[in-house]
Amino acid sequence: MVTHTATQYPPPVIELIDVHKVYRVGTELVHALRGTSLTIRENEYVAIMGPSGSGKSTMMNIIGCLDVPTGGEYRLRGQDVSKLSQSKLARIRGRQIGFVFQSFELLPRTTALKNVELPLVYSRTPHRRQRAIEALKRVTLVDRAHHHPNQLSGGEKQRVAIARALAQQPDIILADEPTGNLDSTTGEEIMNIMDGLHAEGQTIIIVTHEDHIARHCRRIIRLMDGQIVLDTADDKRSPAARVSHPSKVPAQELAAS
């Protein structure tokens, strides 16, 4: 891992530059993002928040290369991916972005180990089994490797999903409401795993509407009507963006958003 001095910023992983996204719904044009610009750097731990219709899901889809902007640029590790074909976007998703979803998205007739290994099969990654086992070890679930999803608790299913994302060794973990189907205690356990991954150097972006989940993150971005209305990195850029691990976002700062 690259070491940065206290006065240096780590390199950008994500750069949104004047991004617009417009959908046509019947005869109406819906402006989901309105000239959004954003930089997320290596090892940041970011929560994206906002009410329904704010644009957070659209932003997540663009960051995750599941959709492309109508206008502006999206640079991932310096590469402009805004106008790539769907096949090229799929390759980027498979190599650089690890997804964690609210509903786990596990194959029910497949063991935990094979669920973790599956994306590596699609990408023809060598040493797939060993990488899958190592990923399960990182979420302390290797002892359940040969269990099927119906033999696992909700928290264990989400840990399998996190391991599946980690096995790809991605630049970014993108988590969409990762605790939404879990009770509060189990949700905290999942977020503690995320905290640990961030401490190891992983870049993590979490889309959430829950304040107590966002408080685990070091930076809060809030959207409203397709625009960023709050970014807790703006006033004190260095604490949110440097590799040193600052304290979590204070409750009063989050409440003010």
TORSE-242265 format. One line per 5 residues: number of its first residue (from 0); their letters; for each residue x, y, z of N, C-alpha, C, O. Coordinates in steps of 0.001 Angstrom, whole numbers, always signed. Each point is the difference from the previous one (the first is absolute). Layout:
N
NUM	A	X:Y:Z:X:Y:Z:X:Y:Z:X:Y:Z ~ ...
//
This chain:
257
0	MVTHT	+849:-1203:+0:-849:+1203:+0:+879:+1245:+0:+1017:+62:+691 ~ -1435:+939:-1489:+767:+1231:-95:-149:+794:+1288:-1103:+143:+527 ~ +2226:+374:-20:-21:+831:+1194:+22:+1458:-404:+801:+391:-850 ~ -1658:+419:+1436:-86:+1423:-308:+376:+785:+1245:-315:-396:+1122 ~ +997:+1521:-1340:+340:+855:+1132:-1245:+726:+461:-1034:-9:-669
5	ATQYP	+1157:+643:+1837:-1165:+642:+618:-556:+1133:-848:-1169:+353:+153 ~ +1994:+245:-1068:-457:+1132:-788:-431:-411:-1405:-390:+866:-784 ~ +445:-2139:+439:-368:-456:-1321:-1413:-573:-8:-472:-561:+988 ~ -182:+719:-2127:-1259:-674:-215:+266:-1314:-724:+858:-49:-881 ~ -1574:-1014:+1234:+83:-1219:-788:-611:+224:-1378:-757:+953:-183
10	PPVIE	+1061:-1797:-779:-474:+236:-1369:-1504:-175:-123:-602:-758:+761 ~ -16:+1459:-1721:-1434:-182:-227:-303:-1398:-521:+738:-542:-823 ~ -1813:-24:+1304:-537:-1230:-568:-1179:+348:-906:-129:-539:-1100 ~ -727:+1442:+1572:-1217:+391:-714:+22:+1505:-226:+279:+771:+919 ~ -573:-363:-2139:-168:+1407:-322:-1246:+155:-866:-42:-463:-1140
15	LIDVH	-966:+1117:+1696:-1170:+398:-769:+181:+1469:-352:+221:+833:+878 ~ -317:-519:-2165:+268:+1351:-473:-1231:+515:-731:-273:-399:-1132 ~ -474:+1297:+1794:-1187:+623:-583:-945:-1056:-595:-429:+110:-1148 ~ +118:-1126:+1948:-798:-1128:-493:-1487:+333:+26:-541:+463:+1004 ~ -91:-711:-2125:-1456:+108:-128:-549:-1375:-359:+653:-782:-692
20	KVYRV	-1851:+501:+1168:-713:-1202:-416:-1458:+360:-172:-662:+465:+928 ~ +167:-693:-2158:-1376:+325:-347:-682:-1260:-491:+511:-689:-883 ~ -1669:+388:+1457:-824:-1129:-436:-1270:+540:-663:-544:+1028:+402 ~ +100:-1735:-1406:-1283:+326:-609:-1056:-950:+555:+120:-1218:-131 ~ -1134:+1770:+739:-1119:-773:+533:-1250:+455:-739:-586:+1030:+333
25	GTELV	+176:-1805:-1343:-1092:+434:-865:+429:+1220:-778:+985:-46:-736 ~ -1700:+1121:+887:+372:+1241:-679:+807:+937:+900:+410:+1079:-427 ~ -187:-1499:+1673:+702:+842:+969:+1489:-329:+44:+395:-1151:-190 ~ +422:+2162:+439:+1426:-184:+247:+254:+155:+1496:-361:+1012:+600 ~ +983:-2021:-8:+316:+17:+1432:+1499:+213:+159:+804:-801:-477
30	HALRG	-437:+1886:+1151:+1414:+326:+211:+438:-605:+1342:-209:+593:+1059 ~ +820:-1784:-1125:+382:-707:+1226:+1262:+577:+611:+113:+67:+1224 ~ +843:+351:-2048:+1201:+690:+467:+161:+1271:-817:-201:+3:-1214 ~ +568:+1081:+1898:+26:+1321:-636:+1379:+638:+170:+178:+865:+858 ~ +780:-1277:-1653:+1328:+624:+35:+781:-318:+1250:+603:+887:+605
35	TSLTI	-609:-2150:-211:+658:-425:+1232:+1493:-219:-235:+396:-660:-961 ~ +421:+1214:+1840:+1447:-229:-29:+440:-515:+1359:-444:+483:+1042 ~ +1328:-1474:-1074:+372:-689:+1247:+1309:-735:-210:+210:-615:-1046 ~ +676:+673:+2041:+1228:-804:-3:+29:-846:+1263:-166:+513:+1107 ~ +376:-1808:-1280:+191:-921:+1119:+1374:-633:-160:+333:-545:-1052
40	RENEY	+450:+629:+2108:+1390:-432:-75:+210:-1376:+629:-854:-530:+712 ~ +2003:-10:-1002:+357:-1310:+527:-128:-37:+1517:+462:+904:+697 ~ -1107:-1981:-188:-165:-252:+1432:-1007:+925:+670:-38:+63:+1229 ~ -773:+653:-1988:-1093:+739:+634:-1120:-964:+382:-141:-1085:-565 ~ -643:+1520:+1540:-1113:-775:+546:-1195:+938:-16:-144:+848:+881
45	VAIMG	-714:-999:-1884:-978:+1022:-364:-1415:-549:+100:-275:-1123:-423 ~ -614:+1926:+983:-1433:-293:-36:-671:+973:-962:+218:+1209:+72 ~ -1041:-1752:-977:-823:+823:-885:-1430:-100:+506:-558:-1092:+106 ~ -32:+2248:+206:-1321:+42:+607:-925:+920:-794:+445:+809:-814 ~ -1733:-957:+1074:-985:+872:-624:-1348:-680:-41:-73:-1228:+38
50	PSGSG	-998:+2000:-115:-1344:-581:-51:-258:-664:-1342:+794:+124:-933 ~ -1903:-823:+848:-416:-592:-1268:-113:+1080:-1065:-591:+1054:+233 ~ +1161:-1322:-1403:-31:+982:-1078:+1110:+1019:+40:+23:+916:-821 ~ +907:-1054:+1763:+1079:+981:+127:+1100:-191:-1025:+754:+932:-281 ~ -649:-2140:-286:+1067:-289:-956:+1054:-945:+520:+946:-322:-719
55	KSTMM	-1086:-143:+1981:+1058:-838:+559:+98:-1356:-703:+1105:-510:-190 ~ -2231:-81:-197:+52:-1272:-709:+608:+171:-1387:+749:-858:-468 ~ -1077:+1972:-186:+601:+286:-1304:+1501:+182:+134:+763:-518:-816 ~ -331:+1250:+1838:+1433:+167:+221:+666:-1342:+259:+1078:-269:-531 ~ -1711:-582:+1347:+562:-1314:+279:+134:-806:-1284:+1020:-654:-216
60	NIIGC	-2037:+694:-636:+43:-773:-1239:+1107:+486:-933:+642:-801:-679 ~ -424:+2108:+649:+1073:+526:-843:+1359:-360:+576:+884:-444:-732 ~ -705:+632:+2045:+1269:-370:+630:+289:-1480:-196:+1148:-388:-214 ~ -2191:-445:+287:+172:-1438:-148:+52:-481:-1435:+24:-1206:-243 ~ -6:+2137:-729:+42:-340:-1432:-1198:-840:-420:+82:-795:-936
65	LDVPT	-1199:+982:+1641:-1255:-628:-399:-796:+912:-929:-962:-434:-633 ~ +1365:+1687:+556:-645:+974:-862:+1062:+1011:-405:+1089:+27:+574 ~ -1402:+801:-1559:+950:+1007:-468:-672:+1371:+38:-1224:+91:-95 ~ +2016:+977:+233:-585:+1335:+42:-595:+408:-1337:+431:-470:-1053 ~ -1421:+1345:+1105:-495:+652:-1203:+976:+1077:-456:+177:+227:-1197
70	GGEYR	+453:+433:+2164:+1002:+1017:-290:+1038:+37:+1099:-246:-467:+1112 ~ +1416:+1024:-1424:+1090:+35:+957:+871:-1231:-102:-162:-813:-910 ~ +1091:+676:+1849:+958:-1099:-27:+23:-737:+1329:-202:+585:+1064 ~ +454:-1883:-1156:+288:-823:+1173:+1343:-658:-234:+163:-784:-934 ~ +797:+1103:+1781:+1335:-591:-92:+210:-960:+1167:-181:+364:+1162
75	LRGQD	+563:-1585:-1488:+294:-1029:+983:+1472:-340:-113:+448:-532:-1016 ~ +310:+845:+2071:+1458:-153:-41:+591:+716:-1206:+935:-494:-631 ~ -1495:+1675:+313:+527:+810:-1085:-532:-347:-1370:+233:+749:-948 ~ -945:-1863:+807:-542:-403:-1294:-1409:+542:-155:-839:-200:+878 ~ +566:+887:-1987:-1342:+499:-268:-863:-1165:-446:+172:-532:-1096
80	VSKLS	-1109:+137:+1963:-862:-1138:-308:-1405:+457:-415:-915:-815:-121 ~ +756:+2121:-93:-1327:+568:-244:-671:-540:-1252:-1223:-132:-47 ~ +2023:-180:-967:-577:-357:-1293:+418:-1395:-462:-43:-302:-1193 ~ +445:-538:+2129:+406:-1357:-357:-1213:-858:-337:-1117:+282:+433 ~ +1354:-1328:-1207:-1060:-944:-340:-392:-804:+1228:+734:-31:+987
85	QSKLA	-1892:-620:-1048:-469:-809:+1117:+961:-1150:+301:+195:-348:+1165 ~ +399:-238:-2184:+937:-1116:+229:+1255:+475:+724:+522:-701:+866 ~ -38:+1893:-1219:+1177:+534:+682:-337:+414:+1429:+810:-174:+910 ~ -2006:+722:-717:-421:+336:+1356:-113:-1253:+855:+350:+23:+1180 ~ -835:-1114:-1760:-120:-1259:+742:+1364:-495:+446:+145:-507:+1112
90	RIRGR	+866:+652:-1979:+1354:-432:+380:+536:+849:+1145:+649:-514:+911 ~ -921:+1809:-959:+444:+873:+1090:-690:-388:+1304:+641:-74:+1049 ~ -1959:-175:-1118:-728:-418:+1209:+612:-1265:+585:+128:-123:+1218 ~ +247:-806:-2068:+534:-1267:+480:+1381:+100:+613:+393:-846:+803 ~ +345:+1878:-1180:+1388:+99:+450:+239:+1071:+1059:+910:-137:+819
95	QIGFV	-1709:+1195:-822:+333:+1154:+835:-1032:+349:+1063:+291:+781:+905 ~ -1494:-1347:-998:-1066:+387:+925:-610:-1239:+635:-437:-915:-699 ~ +410:+889:+2011:-650:-1077:+732:-1327:+486:+542:-46:+994:+724 ~ -1033:-1678:-1062:-1348:+433:+387:-501:-786:+1209:+212:-1208:+109 ~ -879:+1919:+791:-706:-611:+1125:-1405:+570:+4:-181:+1216:+63
100	FQSFE	-826:-2099:-133:-1379:+443:-147:-806:-301:+1261:+353:-866:+800 ~ -1446:+1610:-653:-895:-187:+1139:-562:-1418:+57:-149:-567:+1083 ~ -160:-4:-2238:-656:-1312:-50:+980:-1157:-194:-414:-1114:-320 ~ +1702:+1368:+509:+1073:-1001:+7:+322:-538:-1396:+1173:-91:-364 ~ -2202:-269:-429:+185:-482:-1366:+871:-1258:-59:+908:-98:-827
105	LLPRT	-1191:-852:+1705:+714:-1280:+4:-804:-1046:-762:-1230:+25:+12 ~ +1926:-938:-671:-677:-1113:-668:-409:-1027:+1047:+859:-494:+730 ~ -2137:+157:-630:-485:-810:+1126:+498:-1446:+7:+106:-605:+1066 ~ +199:+49:-2225:+414:-1401:-62:+1512:-167:-53:+509:-1068:-343 ~ +196:+2128:+685:+1459:+21:-88:+587:+313:+1369:-528:+851:+715
110	TALKN	+1600:-1518:-341:+609:+225:+1304:+553:+1416:+113:+171:+701:-997 ~ +98:-306:+2214:+601:+1313:+229:+1306:+136:-777:+245:+1027:-633 ~ +581:-2051:+682:+1285:+53:-690:-193:+190:-1503:+683:+818:-617 ~ -1603:-1565:+33:-208:+115:-1443:-667:+1314:-374:+234:+523:-1090 ~ -1064:+18:+1979:-556:+1326:-248:+1105:+1049:-64:-31:+887:-853
115	VELPL	+1001:-987:+1748:+1121:+937:+9:+873:-191:-1239:+523:+964:-559 ~ -376:-2196:+146:+888:-333:-1114:-602:+348:-1366:+738:+178:-968 ~ -2056:-81:+882:-677:+95:-1288:+473:+1165:-872:+277:-222:-1178 ~ -171:+1460:+1697:+476:+1090:-873:+1405:-256:-543:+337:+454:-1093 ~ +478:-1176:+1850:+1357:-303:-456:-24:-1017:-1133:+877:+1:-863
120	VYSRT	-1888:-869:+870:-168:-953:-1099:-322:+753:-1280:+574:-271:-1055 ~ -1500:+1223:+1159:-399:+777:-1177:+1174:+787:-577:+129:+130:-1217 ~ +724:+394:+2096:+1135:+795:-473:+1241:-838:-267:+1056:+534:-338 ~ -1188:-1854:+492:+1104:-941:-267:+1244:+344:+824:+1128:-65:-489 ~ -1360:+427:+1729:+1085:+345:+913:+706:-1261:+477:-667:-957:+393
125	PHRRQ	+1988:+925:-415:+712:-1180:+512:-76:-90:+1519:-275:+990:+677 ~ +520:-2175:-154:+28:-248:+1448:-1314:+426:+655:-7:+573:+1089 ~ -1095:-860:-1764:-1307:+470:+462:-359:-548:+1377:-444:+746:+872 ~ +635:-2037:-679:-412:-605:+1260:+745:+613:+1178:-601:+299:+1032 ~ +1909:-111:-1185:+780:+554:+1096:-405:+1438:+292:-65:+400:+1163
130	RAIEA	-205:+377:-2198:-427:+1387:+218:-1353:+54:+693:-236:+863:+846 ~ -650:-1783:-1202:-1316:-40:+641:+129:-376:+1471:-672:+581:+852 ~ +1524:-1542:-553:+212:-407:+1395:+592:+1154:+809:-424:+259:+1126 ~ +1401:+426:-1703:+609:+1128:+703:-1018:+1101:+260:+29:+636:+1054 ~ -926:-407:-2003:-1029:+1026:+188:-955:-381:+1123:-400:+854:+792
135	LKRVT	+31:-2129:-717:-861:-455:+1095:+711:+117:+1344:-635:+280:+1017 ~ +1932:-491:-1008:+758:+177:+1240:-52:+1458:+461:-58:+266:+1201 ~ +78:+661:-2127:+19:+1423:+357:-1307:+423:+660:-27:+975:+751 ~ -1054:-1698:-1024:-1277:+324:+649:-348:-1049:+1059:-1150:-115:+423 ~ +2162:-644:-6:-113:-1021:+1062:-1161:-959:-249:-825:-236:+883
140	LVDRA	+773:-312:-2096:-1095:-901:-349:+494:-1260:-701:-791:-726:-602 ~ +2081:+467:+676:+523:-1149:-740:-561:-1307:+541:-73:-988:-731 ~ -327:+964:+2008:-564:-1225:+572:-1398:-307:-540:-528:-1087:+233 ~ -72:+2038:-952:-1318:-210:-599:+90:-97:-1524:-1005:+139:-698 ~ +2201:-375:+195:+250:+37:-1439:-862:-976:-787:-364:+284:-1141
145	HHHPN	+33:-1423:+1727:-721:-1035:-741:-1490:-39:+352:-694:-968:-313 ~ +216:+2015:+958:-1421:+126:+273:-690:+752:-1136:+599:+856:-651 ~ -1869:-1191:+427:-809:+698:-988:-681:+1207:+650:-126:+47:+1224 ~ -314:+929:-2025:-606:+1198:+577:-1144:-271:+969:-155:+725:+983 ~ -659:-1766:-1242:-1117:-266:+923:+467:-564:+1337:-806:-172:+914
150	QLSGG	+2098:-115:-792:+575:-455:+1261:+729:+1131:+729:+627:-227:+1035 ~ -712:+1434:-1572:+728:+1138:+553:-977:+1047:+529:-1111:+142:-511 ~ +1533:+581:+1528:-785:+1133:+496:+122:+1169:-974:+815:-27:-923 ~ -1637:+1052:+1143:+76:+1177:-860:+1366:+652:+42:+535:+394:-1036 ~ +34:-278:+2229:+1329:+591:+117:+1059:-829:-692:+921:+547:-607
155	EKQRV	-1041:-1868:+694:+962:-867:-679:-134:+110:-1513:+1002:-16:-715 ~ -2228:+127:+226:-197:+191:-1436:+677:+1289:-476:+632:+22:-1057 ~ -768:+1047:+1841:+622:+1249:-416:+1515:-90:+72:+693:+619:-807 ~ -171:-1377:+1754:+1447:-197:+53:+497:-788:-1204:+1094:+258:-503 ~ -1898:-1225:+34:+345:-709:-1243:+26:+995:-1162:+900:-42:-840
160	AIARA	-1894:+939:+798:-57:+995:-1069:+1219:+929:+48:+549:+357:-1043 ~ -134:+30:+2234:+1200:+831:+133:+1229:-774:-462:+852:+541:-705 ~ -761:-1810:+1105:+1126:-828:-435:+33:-130:-1519:+1070:+41:-607 ~ -2242:-198:-7:-74:-86:-1462:+571:+1270:-637:+720:-68:-997 ~ -1047:+1224:+1580:+552:+1254:-516:+1511:+64:+203:+729:+435:-892
165	LAQQP	-258:-865:+2056:+1425:+81:+310:+842:-938:-855:+1153:+304:-304 ~ -1724:-1442:-86:+756:-987:-769:+485:+566:-1324:+998:-469:-547 ~ -1688:+1462:+33:+409:+629:-1249:+1168:+964:+182:+552:+497:-982 ~ -170:-228:+2239:+1046:+964:+319:-272:+1339:-693:+838:+497:-752 ~ -2022:+85:+1014:-436:+1182:-755:+641:+1277:+494:+497:+71:+1124
170	DIILA	-515:+945:-1983:+404:+1343:+413:-1029:+593:+955:+352:+748:+912 ~ -1624:-1083:-1124:-1102:+597:+749:-937:-1096:+475:-294:-937:-744 ~ -176:+1049:+1980:-1173:-758:+424:-1173:+969:+22:+28:+1021:+688 ~ -1058:-1360:-1453:-1192:+831:-122:-1163:-760:+631:-447:-1018:-527 ~ -37:+1521:+1660:-1021:-706:+774:-1300:+794:-18:-39:+1162:+404
175	DEPTG	-1030:-1811:-882:-1312:+637:-102:-883:-488:+1140:-467:-1139:-15 ~ +236:+2004:+1009:-813:-340:+1172:+403:-1378:+562:-847:-887:+106 ~ +2113:+700:+251:+478:-1340:+352:-592:-579:+1279:+108:-1202:+241 ~ -731:+2043:+580:-608:-493:+1245:-1523:+70:-40:-657:-212:+1019 ~ +96:+505:-2180:-1434:+254:-96:-877:-1179:+352:-1135:+190:+436
180	NLDST	+1634:-1417:-615:-784:-1191:+312:+414:-657:+1313:-332:-1157:+260 ~ +1061:+1909:+564:+557:-584:+1224:-523:+749:+1226:-346:+1179:-81 ~ +293:-1875:+1210:-338:+678:+1250:+1154:+911:+406:+1099:-101:-544 ~ -1353:+986:+1495:+982:+1038:+331:+1317:-580:+516:+1072:+507:-331 ~ -1148:-1565:+1138:+1235:-591:+543:+830:-622:-1105:+1212:+210:-59
185	TGEEI	-1850:-974:-819:+713:-623:-1107:+523:+1057:-966:+1094:-132:-549 ~ -1891:+1187:+346:+452:+1088:-857:+1278:+640:+522:+895:+330:-778 ~ -808:-154:+2097:+1224:+553:+581:+1184:-945:-211:+1120:+455:-230 ~ -1356:-1753:+306:+1069:-967:-246:+520:+132:-1426:+1207:-48:-235 ~ -2124:+213:-716:+409:+170:-1392:+794:+1289:-174:+1007:+20:-708
190	MNIMD	-1456:+1058:+1352:+716:+1261:-127:+1360:-57:+679:+936:+669:-439 ~ -812:-1453:+1497:+1312:-175:+622:+962:-702:-949:+1197:+289:-4 ~ -1719:-1214:-804:+836:-627:-1029:+441:+1051:-1018:+1165:+35:-398 ~ -2094:+817:-18:+349:+1067:-937:+1058:+930:+599:+939:+410:-683 ~ -1105:-85:+1969:+995:+837:+680:+1385:-639:-81:+994:+672:-276
195	GLHAE	-949:-1979:+521:+1279:-705:-42:+611:-12:-1385:+1213:+149:-141 ~ -2031:-322:-881:+506:+15:-1370:+555:+1376:-362:+1029:+113:-666 ~ -1730:+936:+1118:+517:+1351:-237:+1343:+194:+699:+910:+607:-564 ~ -782:-1115:+1779:+1260:+128:+738:+1136:-722:-717:+1166:+362:+159 ~ -1501:-1380:-945:+1012:-730:-777:+365:+725:-1297:+951:-390:-676
200	GQTII	-1702:+1446:+322:+319:+774:-1190:-1015:-51:-1115:+232:+565:-1069 ~ -1368:-1240:+1293:-1009:-142:-1047:-802:+1283:-178:-383:+638:+981 ~ +128:-262:-2226:-905:+1098:-313:-1428:-526:+40:-317:-982:-672 ~ -547:+1625:+1453:-1364:-491:+206:-992:+1136:-192:+178:+1092:+538 ~ -1224:-1360:-1308:-1099:+940:-195:-1289:-705:+386:-310:-1067:-528
205	IVTHE	-436:+1654:+1440:-1237:-594:+476:-1157:+934:-313:+19:+1173:+374 ~ -1019:-1693:-1055:-1238:+746:-247:-981:-388:+1101:-336:-1174:+155 ~ -120:+2158:+603:-867:-300:+1141:-919:+1178:+291:+309:+1142:-339 ~ -1436:-1433:+967:-867:+1076:+492:-2:+29:+1522:-755:+763:+601 ~ +1597:-1591:+34:-7:-138:+1450:+1175:+759:+617:+1158:-261:-324
210	DHIAR	-1472:+1201:+1217:+1047:+815:+615:+1012:-838:+779:+1201:+264:-58 ~ -1685:-1281:+790:+928:-756:+834:+977:-821:-841:+1089:-332:+470 ~ -1464:+1:-1709:+930:-675:-906:+995:+1014:-552:+1200:-268:-60 ~ -1699:+1427:-341:+879:+1033:-553:+1054:+450:+1002:+1091:+412:-393 ~ -1405:-487:+1687:+966:+452:+1012:+1256:-862:+40:+1019:+425:+543
215	HCRRI	-1074:-1621:-1105:+1217:-805:-88:+992:+583:-1011:+1203:-252:+82 ~ -1711:+1021:-1018:+830:+491:-1091:+746:+1267:+418:-347:+649:+986 ~ +1376:-317:-1757:+817:+1178:+294:-433:+1204:-806:+454:+1118:+244 ~ -1327:-1345:-1201:-445:+1094:-863:-1455:-246:-389:-367:-1115:-368 ~ -449:+2144:+450:-1416:-98:-342:-271:+901:-1201:+356:+1179:+4
220	IRLMD	-983:-1739:-1024:-449:+765:-1160:-1512:-120:-40:-543:-1104:-31 ~ -142:+2252:+30:-1461:-11:-28:-480:+645:-1301:+454:+1076:-391 ~ -1383:-1768:-262:-566:+472:-1257:-1432:+486:+200:-723:-477:+875 ~ +341:+1421:-1696:-1378:+481:-32:-270:+504:-1412:+725:+855:-508 ~ -1761:-1381:-120:-402:+434:-1340:+1162:-49:-992:+174:+900:-823
225	GQIVL	+613:-1967:+920:+1054:-222:-987:+1265:+794:+210:+869:+16:-872 ~ -743:+649:+2018:+1197:+792:+273:+520:-294:+1400:-761:-376:+892 ~ +2061:+550:-712:+609:-170:+1322:-293:+1248:+823:+379:+1109:-377 ~ -1054:-1301:+1496:-324:+1130:+873:+843:+0:+1272:+24:+990:+731 ~ +661:-2087:-469:+903:-66:+1147:+1121:-976:-314:-240:-1101:-496
230	DTADD	+1458:+1513:+787:+1161:-892:-82:+872:+336:+1193:+591:+1079:+50 ~ -503:-1983:+910:+728:+323:+1229:+1493:+112:-217:+729:+362:+923 ~ -250:-668:-2136:+1411:+223:-308:+273:+1441:-396:+1159:+414:-28 ~ -2199:+367:-282:+219:+1321:-571:+718:+955:+953:+934:+690:-407 ~ -1360:-644:+1668:+577:+969:+934:+1370:-413:+508:+867:+836:+251
235	KRSPA	-690:-2141:-107:+1276:-504:+527:+435:-1135:-916:-129:-1176:+342 ~ +644:+1543:-1504:+261:-988:-1040:+974:-1085:+454:-206:-1176:-299 ~ +1262:+1555:+1014:+1025:-988:+313:-472:-1133:+908:+390:-1141:-247 ~ -1208:+1378:+1288:-399:-1143:+830:-759:-1068:-768:+158:-1187:+286 ~ -979:+1579:-1256:-793:-999:-711:+798:-686:-1087:-302:-1142:-349
240	ARVSH	+1316:+1805:-199:+613:-520:-1217:+1360:-617:+199:+492:-680:-900 ~ +141:+886:+2044:+1344:-546:+169:-33:-1434:+484:-1007:-491:+511 ~ +2134:-160:-688:+50:-1417:+326:-36:-250:+1493:-469:-1052:+435 ~ +956:+2001:+369:-134:-173:+1437:-1471:-157:+340:-852:+573:-678 ~ +538:-1338:+1715:-1385:-346:+289:-573:+940:+1051:+261:-167:+1192
245	PSKVP	-1046:+1160:-1629:-561:+959:+952:-1137:-615:+774:-437:-1119:-271 ~ -36:+1882:+1249:-1144:-473:+756:-1233:-17:-893:-32:+653:-1043 ~ -973:-1399:+1457:-1229:-95:-793:-734:+1341:-3:+261:+865:+836 ~ -1170:-708:-1776:-757:+1246:-112:-807:+217:+1257:-779:-872:+383 ~ +942:+2020:+280:-732:+240:+1251:-1501:-23:-226:-498:+372:-1062
250	AQELA	-204:-817:+2089:-1458:-105:-107:-634:+1354:-280:-956:+83:-771 ~ +1479:+1003:+1396:-609:+1299:-196:+193:+494:-1425:-860:+698:-538 ~ +1996:-1061:-85:+240:+415:-1376:-926:-723:-950:-512:+584:-955 ~ +297:-1872:+1226:-903:-785:-832:-1432:+488:+167:-733:+117:-982 ~ +334:+164:+2205:-1363:+458:+246:-274:+1311:-701:-1123:+262:-430
255	AS	+2153:+562:+315:-166:+1291:-659:-254:-136:-1483:-490:+931:-639 ~ +828:-2119:+72:-235:-200:-1425:-1463:-258:-297:-371:-190:-1158
//
